[in-house]
């Protein structure tokens, strides 16, 4: 049985030749990485830790590569991720 997935949006910032991102819908959920792939992996791990008391079937997070600038977010881009849904 495949676990249901949802989409979350992360604000991605580039700073000093690396990236960091925050997930506004989940206060305190953030990650960083030297590449976008590392950032996505870090967000996946952060998402699972954020929900560590909830069941996890190990579903991977997939990044939508359609990141785009965000109005009023001072250089931030929006990255959409598909992640396991937790009840």
Secondary structure, DSSP 8 states (H G I E B T S, - for coil): ----EEEEEEEEEEETTEEEEE-TTSTT-EEEESSHHHHHHHHHHHHHHHTTTS-------EEEEEEEE-TTSTT-EEEEEEEE---
